C-alpha cells in the first residue's frame, strides 16, 4: 500500500463559520470566538460573502477587516456565493480585483485574494431555494435550476483568480436529482453528507458521491458540511451525546481520506453552538453542531481534534514509500485502515472498526467494539508504538513487541495509531 502523507490529515480539516452574519453572535462576539480559531491549527474555513445590501458600511468595514485578519493568521477560505449577486468583472473587486466582484456587492470590499481556497455555491438549492433565485435587472426572478446554476458556474469559473478552485453547489440531503451537469466549470464537487443518526462509515457518503457525479462528473469531491449535533433528540436531526461526537470526529476524517472514499477535505459544521438556549434545552437540535459550546468552551470533540492534529503535524515532504503489510482476524466486517508516512519516514497505521457508537432510539451511548487482530510487518520492525485515543481526551501509549514475526494488536471503534520504522 502507498501511504498518504501525514500532513494530509491536518490539511483535510476545515470548519464552517458565519462571518457574514451581521448583528448576530458571529458579529458581536467575533473577538472571542476568533481568538480560539486563530490559535488553532485549523487552516481551512468556510463562510459566505458579505451580501447585505443595506449594510454596505459593515461589509466594507468589519467584514473585510475580519476576513483579512484571518488571512493574516494563515487561514484559507472557501467562500459561499449566491447567484443573485450578479457576478461582474471590476477593477476593485471582492478579492482585490484579481477575480472580479458582484454588481450588487460593495465594489471596495478588498479581500486578500491569496487567502481564497475556493468559491462555492450556491448552498442547498433544493432545500427551499431561497439562496438560489436569480433576479434580473427588471426585478424578474428566474427558477434556480437549471437556469441559475447554468449562469452561475460559467461566470464564477471565468472570474476566479488563477489557482482558485470552484466547488460545485452542494445539495441538501445529498440529492442532486434536480441539479444540472456543470462539470465543465467545477474543479471539485461539494457534498453535504451528514450521517446522523448513523456512524460515519454507514454508506451515506458513498451514495451521496454517486449522486453528485451527475453534477461534477469525475472531479474530486470535498465535504463542505458534515457533523453531529449534541442537542436533544429531535425527529430527523436526532441529537447525540458529546461522547459520541468525540468518538466520531477522527473517524469522519480518516474514513473520507481512505482510498476507498478519497475525499481530501472535511468542513465540519460548525465552530460553535448557537444559541445556548436551544442546545441546552429540549426544543431543537438544529443549532448544536458546534465543536465549541455557546460560550466558546471546547467540547470533547474539539479537544480530540486538537490532539489528533498535533499528532499528525508534520513538516517537509513525505516520501510515501509503499509498504507491504497485513492486518487479519477481523470478524465484524467493519475494519477500516489508513496508512500514513511522516517526512522522516515514520509510518502511521490507523485501524478502526466502523461500528455505531450512539443509539438514537434510546438516547444512549454504545460501548466500543473491540477485537484483537494480527499485524504482519517487514522483518526489520522489532516493535511498534500503539497510541489509543480513549474517551474524554484520554491517550494511552503502549509498546508492542514482535512475536514470531507478528504483532497482536487490539483494535476498536475508537481511533488508535500504530507507528513504526522499517
C-alpha positions in Angstrom: 0.0 0.0 0.0 1.2 3.5 -0.8 0.8 5.7 2.3 -0.7 9.2 2.4 1.4 12.0 3.6 0.9 12.5 7.4 0.3 16.2 6.6 -2.8 15.1 4.6 -4.7 14.7 7.9 -4.4 18.3 9.0 -4.9 19.6 5.5 -8.2 17.7 5.4 -9.7 19.6 8.4 -11.9 22.6 7.8 -14.7 24.3 9.8 -17.8 26.2 9.0 -18.3 29.8 10.2 -20.8 32.5 9.5 -18.5 35.5 9.3 -21.1 37.2 7.1 -23.9 37.2 9.7 -24.3 40.8 10.7 -25.9 41.7 14.1 -25.6 38.1 15.5 -23.1 36.5 17.9 -20.9 35.8 14.8 -20.6 39.5 14.5 -20.9 40.8 18.1 -18.7 38.1 19.7 -16.1 38.0 16.9 -13.1 38.8 19.2 -14.0 35.9 21.5 -14.5 33.1 19.1 -11.9 34.2 16.5 -9.2 34.0 19.1 -9.9 30.3 19.6 -9.9 29.7 15.9 -6.8 31.8 15.2 -4.8 30.0 17.8 -5.8 26.6 16.5 -4.1 24.6 13.8 -7.2 24.6 11.6 -6.4 26.3 8.3 -9.4 25.9 6.1 -12.6 27.9 6.8 -16.0 28.1 5.0 -18.4 31.0 5.1 -20.3 33.3 2.8 -19.7 36.6 1.1 -21.0 39.6 2.9 -24.2 40.3 0.9 -26.2 42.7 2.9 -27.2 45.5 0.6 -28.5 47.6 3.5 -25.3 47.1 5.5 -22.6 48.1 3.0 -20.5 50.1 5.5 -20.3 46.9 7.7 -19.4 44.8 4.6 -16.6 47.2 3.6 -15.5 47.7 7.2 -15.8 45.0 9.8 -16.4 42.0 7.4 -13.4 42.9 5.2 -11.2 43.6 8.1 -12.0 40.3 9.8 -11.5 38.4 6.6 -8.1 39.9 6.2 -7.2 39.3 9.9 -8.0 35.6 9.4 -6.0 35.6 6.2 -3.0 37.2 8.0 -3.2 34.4 10.6 -2.7 31.9 7.7 -6.3 30.8 7.2 -7.7 29.9 3.8 -11.3 30.4 2.8 -14.0 28.6 0.9 -16.4 31.4 0.0 -20.0 30.6 -0.5 -21.7 32.7 -3.2 -25.3 33.3 -4.3 -26.2 33.6 -7.9 -28.4 36.7 -7.3 -25.2 38.6 -6.5 -24.8 39.0 -10.3 -21.1 38.5 -10.8 -19.3 41.1 -13.0 -15.7 42.0 -13.6 -14.3 45.0 -11.8 -11.1 46.9 -11.1 -11.5 46.9 -7.4 -13.3 43.7 -6.5 -14.2 41.1 -4.0 -10.7 39.7 -3.8 -8.6 42.8 -4.6 -9.6 43.0 -8.2 -7.9 39.7 -9.1 -11.1 37.8 -9.7 -14.0 40.2 -10.1 -16.8 41.2 -7.7 -20.6 41.4 -7.8 -22.7 44.1 -9.1 -24.9 44.1 -6.0 -21.9 43.9 -3.8 -19.8 46.9 -2.5 -17.1 47.4 -5.0 -14.5 48.5 -2.5 -14.5 45.4 -0.3 -10.9 44.4 -0.5 -10.2 40.8 0.5 -6.9 39.0 0.4 -7.0 37.1 -2.8 -4.2 34.7 -1.7 -6.4 33.5 1.2 -9.2 32.2 -1.1 -9.1 28.4 -1.5 -12.3 28.2 -3.5 -15.6 29.8 -4.5 -18.6 27.6 -3.7 -22.2 28.0 -4.4 -25.0 28.2 -4.2 -25.9 26.4 -1.0 -28.5 23.6 -0.9 -30.8 25.0 -3.6 -33.1 22.0 -3.3 -33.9 22.9 0.3 -36.3 25.8 -0.2 -34.3 27.6 -2.9 -34.1 31.0 -1.2 -30.4 31.1 -1.8 -30.8 30.1 -5.4 -33.2 32.5 -7.0 -31.7 34.9 -9.6 -33.1 38.3 -10.2 -32.8 40.2 -13.4 -32.3 43.9 -13.7 -36.0 44.4 -14.1 -36.7 42.5 -10.9 -37.9 39.4 -12.7 -37.0 36.2 -10.9 -35.9 33.0 -12.6 -36.1 29.4 -11.3 -32.9 28.3 -9.5 -32.4 25.1 -11.5 -31.2 24.5 -14.0 -31.0 28.1 -15.3 -29.4 29.7 -12.2 -26.6 27.1 -11.9 -26.0 27.3 -15.7 -25.5 31.0 -15.3 -23.5 30.9 -12.0 -20.9 28.2 -12.8 -19.5 29.6 -16.0 -19.3 33.1 -14.6 -17.6 32.1 -11.3 -15.3 29.7 -13.2 -14.2 32.6 -15.6 -13.9 35.3 -13.0 -12.0 33.4 -10.3 -8.3 34.1 -9.7 -5.8 31.7 -11.1 -5.4 28.6 -9.0 -8.7 29.1 -7.1 -11.0 26.1 -7.0 -14.7 26.2 -7.9 -16.6 23.9 -5.6 -19.8 22.7 -7.2 -23.1 23.6 -5.5 -23.9 21.2 -2.6 -27.4 19.6 -2.4 -29.4 19.2 0.8 -29.7 15.5 1.7 -27.0 14.7 -0.9 -29.9 14.6 -3.5 -28.7 16.1 -6.8 -31.6 14.8 -8.9 -32.7 18.4 -9.8 -29.2 19.8 -10.5 -27.8 20.3 -14.0 -24.4 18.9 -15.1 -21.9 21.7 -14.7 -18.8 19.6 -14.7 -17.1 21.8 -17.3 -17.0 24.6 -14.7 -16.4 22.6 -11.5 -12.9 21.8 -10.2 -14.2 19.9 -7.2 -17.7 18.6 -6.3 -19.2 19.6 -3.0 -21.1 17.2 -0.7 -23.1 17.6 2.4 -23.0 14.1 3.9 -24.4 14.2 7.4 -24.5 10.7 8.8 -26.8 11.4 11.8 -28.2 9.2 13.3 -25.7 6.7 11.9 -22.0 6.2 12.1 -19.7 8.0 9.5 -19.0 4.8 7.5 -22.6 3.7 7.1 -22.8 4.3 3.3 -24.5 7.7 3.1 -21.3 9.3 1.9 -20.8 6.8 -0.8 -24.4 7.1 -2.1 -24.0 10.9 -2.0 -20.8 10.8 -4.0 -22.6 8.7 -6.6 -25.4 11.2 -6.8 -23.0 14.2 -7.1 -21.3 12.7 -10.1 -24.3 13.8 -12.2 -23.3 17.4 -11.4 -19.5 17.4 -11.1 -18.6 14.5 -13.3 -15.3 12.9 -12.4 -14.0 15.9 -10.5 -12.6 15.2 -6.9 -15.1 15.7 -4.2 -14.9 17.6 -0.9 -17.3 17.5 2.0 -18.2 21.1 2.8 -20.7 20.3 5.6 -20.9 17.4 8.0 -21.1 16.9 11.7 -23.1 15.6 14.6 -25.4 17.7 16.7 -25.2 17.3 20.5 -28.6 18.8 21.1 -31.5 16.7 22.4 -33.1 14.2 20.1 -35.3 15.9 17.6 -37.1 13.9 14.8 -34.9 14.0 11.7 -31.9 15.5 13.4 -31.5 13.1 16.2 -29.1 14.6 18.7 -26.2 12.6 20.1 -24.1 12.7 23.2 -20.9 14.7 23.3 -19.1 11.4 23.9 -20.4 10.1 20.6 -19.4 13.3 18.8 -15.9 12.9 20.2 -15.7 9.3 19.2 -16.8 10.0 15.6 -14.8 13.1 14.8 -11.5 11.4 14.0 -13.3 8.7 12.1 -15.1 11.3 10.0 -11.7 12.5 8.7 -10.0 9.1 8.4 -12.9 7.5 6.6 -13.0 10.2 3.9 -9.2 10.1 3.4 -9.3 6.3 2.9 -8.5 5.4 -0.7 -11.9 3.7 -0.9 -13.6 7.1 -0.5 -10.9 9.6 -1.4 -12.4 12.9 -0.1 -9.5 15.2 0.7 -11.2 17.8 2.8 -13.9 17.9 5.5 -15.5 21.1 6.7 -17.2 20.4 10.0 -20.5 22.1 10.7 -19.8 24.2 12.8 -17.4 26.1 15.0 -19.8 26.7 18.0 -23.3 26.1 19.3 -25.8 28.9 18.7 -27.7 29.9 20.8 -27.3 28.3 24.2 -31.0 28.1 25.0 -31.6 25.7 22.1 -28.7 23.4 22.8 -29.2 23.1 26.5 -33.0 22.9 26.3 -35.4 20.4 24.8 -36.8 22.1 21.8 -34.4 21.6 18.9 -31.0 20.1 18.0 -30.6 22.1 14.8 -28.0 24.6 16.1 -26.0 22.3 18.3 -23.4 21.1 15.9 -20.6 23.2 17.4 -17.2 21.8 18.3 -17.3 24.6 20.9 -20.2 25.3 23.1 -22.1 28.6 23.0 -19.6 30.2 25.5 -16.7 29.1 23.2 -15.5 26.4 25.5 -14.2 23.2 23.9 -16.5 20.2 23.7 -14.7 16.8 23.9 -14.7 16.6 20.1 -12.7 19.8 19.8 -10.2 18.5 22.3 -9.9 15.2 20.4 -9.5 17.0 17.1 -6.7 19.2 18.5 -4.9 16.1 19.9 -5.1 14.4 16.5 -3.9 17.4 14.6 -1.0 17.7 16.9 -0.2 14.1 16.5 -0.3 14.2 12.7 1.5 17.6 12.4 4.5 17.3 10.0 6.9 19.5 8.1 8.7 18.6 5.0 7.7 16.2 2.2 6.7 12.7 3.0 8.5 10.1 0.9 5.2 8.0 0.6 7.2 4.7 0.3 4.9 1.7 -0.5 4.7 -0.8 2.4 3.6 -4.4 2.3 1.7 -5.4 5.5 -1.3 -7.4 6.5 -3.9 -6.9 9.2 -6.0 -10.0 9.7 -8.6 -11.6 12.1 -11.5 -9.1 11.7 -14.8 -10.8 12.5 -17.0 -7.7 12.3 -16.7 -6.9 8.6 -16.3 -3.2 9.8 -12.5 -2.9 9.6 -11.1 0.3 8.1 -7.4 1.2 7.9 -5.4 4.2 6.7 -1.6 4.2 6.3 0.3 7.5 6.6 4.0 8.4 6.4 5.8 11.3 8.0 8.6 13.3 6.3 11.2 11.5 8.5 10.0 8.1 7.1 7.9 7.0 10.1 4.8 5.1 9.2 1.5 5.6 11.0 -1.1 2.9 10.6 -4.6 3.8 11.7 -7.0 0.9 12.1 -10.5 1.2 13.4 -13.9 -0.6 13.5 -16.6 1.4 11.8 -19.4 0.5 14.2 -22.2 2.6 15.7 -21.4 4.5 18.9 -24.8 6.0 19.7 -28.3 4.5 19.9 -30.7 7.4 18.9 -33.8 5.3 19.7 -32.8 5.0 23.4 -30.5 8.1 23.6 -27.7 6.0 25.0 -24.0 5.6 24.2 -22.9 2.2 22.8 -19.8 0.6 24.2 -16.9 0.5 21.8 -16.4 -2.7 19.8 -13.0 -4.3 20.4 -11.2 -7.2 18.9 -7.6 -8.5 18.7 -6.1 -8.6 15.2 -2.8 -9.8 13.8 -0.5 -7.3 12.2 2.3 -8.6 10.0 5.1 -6.1 9.1 8.5 -6.4 7.4 11.0 -8.4 9.5 13.0 -5.3 10.2 10.3 -4.0 12.5 11.0 -5.2 16.1 8.3 -3.3 17.9 5.5 -0.8 17.3 4.1 2.0 19.4 0.4 1.9 19.9 -1.4 5.2 20.9 -5.1 4.7 21.9 -7.3 7.8 21.9 -9.9 7.0 24.6 -12.9 8.8 25.8 -12.8 12.4 27.2 -9.4 13.2 25.8 -7.6 10.2 27.2 -4.4 8.9 25.5 -2.6 5.6 26.3 0.7 4.8 24.8 2.0 1.1 24.7 5.0 -0.6 23.1 4.1 -3.9 21.4 7.0 -6.3 20.7 7.1 -8.6 17.7 6.2 -12.2 18.4 7.1 -14.8 15.8 7.1 -12.1 13.1 3.7 -10.8 14.1 2.1 -8.2 16.4 -1.0 -8.8 18.4 -3.0 -5.6 18.0 -6.1 -4.6 19.9 -8.4 -2.7 17.5 -11.7 -0.9 18.4 -14.2 1.6 17.3 -12.1 4.3 19.0 -9.3 5.9 17.0 -5.8 4.5 17.6 -2.4 4.8 15.8 0.4 2.4 15.3 3.8 3.9 14.5 7.0 2.2 13.4 10.1 2.4 11.2 11.2 -0.2 8.6 
